[in-house]
């Protein structure tokens, strides 16, 4: 009888622990679903982002880093320094060009001519970061960007 009582008490303890555990996880899952349903837009990218790009090009290996400045309305500009096959170029201006962010947080960078797609992007962390890859012929280049300062959102 004592064994049955002990087993029953243990089962109730485990059941209670599982119930409490699932109740604490459920609000987090609902919050994640709510956040995902908000989606993204051009306004998701605003402020200054530090970025790097790396990969191979038809001219050889590439490594680059720089700053991108997003206006939150669909225009990006900045500067970068590049090593392409060991040849360095510093402080190269990135002319203002359009960017497009879709509701599902995917998007693209477009050349200043407004028609040529040059990179695909994914916005992460509610606009605090992004992944990108180049669409230039002969390139296998990807990159990562992170917002430099959260206060940039409000500029």
C-alpha positions in Angstrom: 0.0 0.0 0.0 2.9 2.4 0.8 4.4 1.6 -2.6 1.1 2.5 -4.4 0.8 5.7 -2.4 4.4 6.7 -3.3 3.9 5.9 -6.9 0.6 7.9 -7.0 2.3 10.9 -5.3 5.2 10.8 -7.7 2.8 10.6 -10.7 0.9 13.6 -9.4 4.1 15.5 -8.8 5.4 14.8 -12.4 1.9 15.6 -13.9 1.9 18.9 -12.0 5.4 19.8 -13.1 4.5 19.1 -16.7 1.4 21.2 -16.5 3.3 24.1 -15.0 6.0 23.7 -17.5 3.7 23.7 -20.5 1.7 26.7 -19.1 5.0 28.7 -18.9 6.0 27.8 -22.5 2.6 28.5 -24.1 2.8 32.3 -23.7 6.2 32.3 -25.3 4.8 30.4 -28.3 1.9 32.7 -28.6 4.2 35.8 -28.4 6.4 34.3 -31.2 3.4 33.6 -33.4 2.1 37.2 -32.8 5.5 38.6 -33.6 5.8 36.6 -36.8 2.3 37.7 -37.9 3.4 41.4 -37.7 5.7 40.9 -40.7 8.3 43.2 -42.2 8.5 46.2 -44.5 11.0 48.7 -45.7 10.6 50.4 -42.3 12.1 47.3 -40.7 15.6 48.4 -41.8 16.4 51.8 -40.4 19.7 53.3 -39.2 23.3 52.3 -39.5 24.4 48.7 -39.9 27.9 47.2 -39.7 28.3 44.4 -42.3 30.7 42.0 -43.7 30.7 40.1 -47.0 32.8 37.1 -47.9 33.1 34.5 -50.7 34.5 34.0 -54.1 34.2 36.1 -57.3 35.4 35.7 -60.9 38.3 37.9 -59.8 39.2 35.7 -56.8 38.3 35.6 -53.1 36.5 38.5 -51.6 36.3 39.9 -48.1 34.6 43.2 -47.3 33.3 45.2 -44.4 31.5 48.5 -44.1 28.5 50.5 -43.0 25.1 50.5 -44.6 22.7 53.3 -43.8 19.0 52.5 -44.3 16.4 55.3 -44.3 13.5 53.1 -43.4 11.7 54.2 -46.6 13.5 52.1 -49.2 16.9 53.8 -49.8 20.3 52.5 -48.6 23.8 54.0 -48.9 27.1 53.6 -47.2 30.7 52.7 -47.6 32.9 49.6 -47.6 36.5 48.4 -47.7 37.2 45.4 -49.9 40.0 42.8 -50.4 39.5 41.1 -53.8 42.1 38.5 -54.6 44.5 40.2 -52.1 44.1 43.7 -53.7 42.7 46.2 -51.2 40.4 49.1 -51.8 39.3 51.3 -48.9 36.4 53.6 -48.2 34.5 52.9 -51.4 31.2 54.9 -51.4 28.0 52.9 -51.9 25.7 55.2 -53.8 22.1 55.5 -52.7 20.1 52.7 -54.1 16.6 51.1 -53.5 15.9 48.2 -51.2 12.7 46.3 -50.9 11.6 44.3 -47.8 8.6 42.0 -48.2 6.1 41.2 -45.5 7.7 37.7 -45.0 11.0 39.5 -44.2 12.7 38.5 -47.4 13.8 41.3 -49.8 16.3 42.6 -52.3 18.9 45.3 -53.0 18.4 47.0 -56.3 21.1 48.9 -58.3 20.8 52.7 -58.4 19.2 52.3 -61.9 16.2 50.9 -60.0 15.8 47.9 -62.1 18.7 45.5 -61.7 18.5 43.2 -58.7 21.9 42.8 -57.1 21.3 40.9 -53.8 18.7 39.0 -51.9 18.3 39.7 -48.2 16.5 38.3 -45.1 15.7 40.7 -42.3 16.3 39.2 -38.8 15.6 40.0 -35.2 12.8 42.5 -36.0 15.1 44.6 -38.1 18.2 44.4 -35.9 20.0 42.3 -38.5 20.1 41.0 -42.0 21.6 38.2 -44.2 22.4 38.8 -47.8 23.9 37.1 -50.8 25.1 38.6 -54.1 23.4 37.9 -57.4 26.3 39.2 -59.5 27.3 36.7 -62.2 30.3 34.6 -61.2 30.0 35.5 -57.5 29.4 33.2 -54.5 29.3 35.9 -51.9 27.2 36.1 -48.7 27.1 38.7 -45.9 25.7 39.5 -42.5 24.7 42.9 -41.1 23.8 44.1 -37.6 22.4 47.4 -36.5 25.2 49.4 -34.8 23.0 51.2 -32.3 19.4 50.6 -31.3 18.9 54.4 -31.0 19.4 54.6 -34.8 15.9 53.3 -35.2 14.5 56.6 -34.1 16.5 58.9 -36.3 
